[in-house]
Amino acid sequence: MSRLLHIASSPRGAASESLQIADAFLDSYRAANPDHEVETWDLWDGSLPAFGPPAAAAKMTVFGGAVPQGQQAEAWQAATETFARVDAADRLLFSVPMWNAGIPYILKQLIDVISQPGMVFGVDPAAGYSHLLADKGKRAAVIYTSAVWGPPLGPEFGRDFQSSYFDDWLRWTGIDDITEIRYHPTLTGDADQARTEAHAHAREVARTF
Ligand SMILES: Cc1cc2nc3c(=O)[nH]c(=O)nc-3n(C[C@H](O)[C@H](O)[C@H](O)COP(=O)(O)O)c2cc1C
């Protein structure tokens, strides 16, 4: 059975544009797939482990072919469990506001926690990276929102390291079936119109996701 995990990175609750678009997506998805499991993970709910000194040390220990011990083992176990939570889903919906041209730090924290050798990637000194989530039938939909920057605007309104970074990370994991839903009203655009279009696009994508 299919399992959809919505990974939410806006902390703005009912005021969040990306979460409202995600709600439209999930309503439509549930209507089209009443028997599928659907879960939302609010990354701000306190369940995402830190990736500090023991975790970084554990990663280098594993790279070196050894087994993490003590505090490193605890951090590695937390990373393993977090990865398993994400990997259990074959459908991933990410809601991703632009923060300072990039992504919210809590989403980068998730990336740092789960992007581990043997989980998301392998690496060969000669051939480079292998992408361990490839060919597992995984699909991703990503909701990108911003308020100042928008695709037609030049660098005086900022630059898009939000989708360029996040899309690259998804593809590095091996997930290449990716659909984007965008809401970039800009400061001079018609926000209501842009919102209506983004919600309609989300509902449409969700029907066949
Ligand atoms: C901390 C923070 C940083 C932001 N940085 C940018 C930015 O660099 N460029 C931009 O266009 N909008 C920026 N915004 C505006 C948000 O991207 C925009 O309001 C978006 O819709 C927020 O998503 P949300 O409503 O789901 O929280 C920022 C907002 C916050 C709270």
The ligand as an SDF file (V2000), in Angstrom:
LIG
                    3D

 31 33  0  0  0  0  0  0  0  0999 V2000
   12.9120   33.8450    8.0550 C   0  0  0  0  0  0  0  0  0  0  0  0
   12.2870   34.2340    6.7460 C   0  0  0  0  0  0  0  0  0  0  0  0
   13.1200   34.4910    5.6590 C   0  0  0  0  0  0  0  0  0  0  0  0
   12.5620   34.8170    4.4290 C   0  0  0  0  0  0  0  0  0  0  0  0
   13.3900   35.0330    3.3560 N   0  0  0  0  0  0  0  0  0  0  0  0
   12.8570   35.2870    2.1340 C   0  0  0  0  0  0  0  0  0  0  0  0
   13.7010   35.4690    0.9970 C   0  0  0  0  0  0  0  0  0  0  0  0
   14.9080   35.4100    1.0560 O   0  0  0  0  0  0  0  0  0  0  0  0
   13.1110   35.7320   -0.1900 N   0  0  0  0  0  0  0  0  0  0  0  0
   11.7550   35.8250   -0.3360 C   0  0  0  0  0  0  0  0  0  0  0  0
   11.2830   36.0430   -1.4410 O   0  0  0  0  0  0  0  0  0  0  0  0
   10.9300   35.6160    0.7350 N   0  0  0  0  0  0  0  0  0  0  0  0
   11.4600   35.3670    1.9500 C   0  0  0  0  0  0  0  0  0  0  0  0
   10.6360   35.1650    3.0310 N   0  0  0  0  0  0  0  0  0  0  0  0
    9.1850   35.1740    2.8160 C   0  0  0  0  0  0  0  0  0  0  0  0
    8.6590   33.7610    2.7190 C   0  0  0  0  0  0  0  0  0  0  0  0
    9.3930   32.9660    1.8120 O   0  0  0  0  0  0  0  0  0  0  0  0
    7.2030   33.7670    2.2590 C   0  0  0  0  0  0  0  0  0  0  0  0
    6.4390   34.5690    3.1370 O   0  0  0  0  0  0  0  0  0  0  0  0
    6.6690   32.3600    2.2000 C   0  0  0  0  0  0  0  0  0  0  0  0
    5.3570   32.3550    1.7030 O   0  0  0  0  0  0  0  0  0  0  0  0
    6.6890   31.7470    3.5870 C   0  0  0  0  0  0  0  0  0  0  0  0
    6.1180   30.4590    3.5510 O   0  0  0  0  0  0  0  0  0  0  0  0
    5.0680   30.0840    4.6660 P   0  0  0  0  0  0  0  0  0  0  0  0
    3.9590   31.1000    4.5050 O   0  0  0  0  0  0  0  0  0  0  0  0
    4.6450   28.7040    4.3120 O   0  0  0  0  0  0  0  0  0  0  0  0
    5.7480   30.1890    5.9930 O   0  0  0  0  0  0  0  0  0  0  0  0
   11.1570   34.8960    4.2820 C   0  0  0  0  0  0  0  0  0  0  0  0
   10.3420   34.6300    5.3910 C   0  0  0  0  0  0  0  0  0  0  0  0
   10.8880   34.3030    6.6080 C   0  0  0  0  0  0  0  0  0  0  0  0
   10.0000   34.0200    7.7910 C   0  0  0  0  0  0  0  0  0  0  0  0
  1  2  1  0
  2  3  1  0
  2 30  2  0
  3  4  2  0
  4  5  1  0
  4 28  1  0
  5  6  2  0
  6  7  1  0
  6 13  1  0
  7  8  2  0
  7  9  1  0
  9 10  1  0
 10 11  2  0
 10 12  1  0
 12 13  2  0
 13 14  1  0
 14 15  1  0
 14 28  1  0
 15 16  1  0
 16 17  1  0
 16 18  1  0
 18 19  1  0
 18 20  1  0
 20 21  1  0
 20 22  1  0
 22 23  1  0
 23 24  1  0
 24 25  2  0
 24 26  1  0
 24 27  1  0
 28 29  2  0
 29 30  1  0
 30 31  1  0
M  END
$$$$
